[in-house]
Amino acid sequence: MTQLILPLNLAPAFEAKDFCVSKANEDAFLWLMRWPNWPTRCLALYGEEGCGKTHLSHIWQKRTKATCFSSAYFNALPLSTLLKMSPFFILDEADHIEKDAKLFHLYNHVISVRGGLLLLSNNPPAHWLTYLNDLRSRLNAIPAVRIHLPDENLLSQVLLKLFSDLQVNIDVNVIYFLINHMERSFESARKWVKLLNARALSGRRNITVPLVREILEEQNLGEIPA
């Protein structure tokens, strides 16, 4: 299959219809779809980098008009400013938030005004380092849903979507070959798509099984079986 590879910096598709649902992430997706029928007005999603937390947060953000903050920006922003905003928030890298009291007061504010809070992290809230007992009790009350490592079916869907975000049509044989030789993780999928697209662009080549094998042999310093 021939393909046109374009050097475009295109935004990924973050609609609900673009999310690849499998056993690895079905619980997280269904929890998000239950909004606003959560036991509390808060939910924590956790999993490794690239597992789909950002995509899910965009789906929820579209439904709630929530404001998204990184941990660094949240740490620097005065609580008084936060309390004046619409009470729907997404906190990325929430396990890196340094101000326990600020997060505690924000949580209470969200609950009191029936807002919403979505926490994203690599680790579950139970493993976060906190010094405020009241915050610890609040975090323990928040449903925490893990996004698991991908199975072969999900990983193939993720790879296809990542290439699609770059407007690159890819032969399914390339996907199957890549899955059989790469690390089974979302982060590895992102790195491979970036690497293959860059190599194809620089060499004015198509993304094919021989190109994947060539890169694998470079990394492993040995011949890769077909």
Secondary structure, 3 states (H helix, E strand, C coil): CCCCCCCCCCCCCCCHHHCCCCCCCHHHHHHHHCCCCCCCCEEEEECCCCCCHHHHHHHHHHHHCCEEECHHHHHHCCHHHHHCCCCEEEECCHHHCCCHHHHHHHHHHHHHCCCEEEEEECCCHHHCCCCCHHHHHHHHHCCEEECCCCCHHHHHHHHHHHHHHCCCCCCHHHHHHHHHHCCCCHHHHHHHHHHHHHHHHHHCCCCCHHHHHHHHHHHHCCCCCC
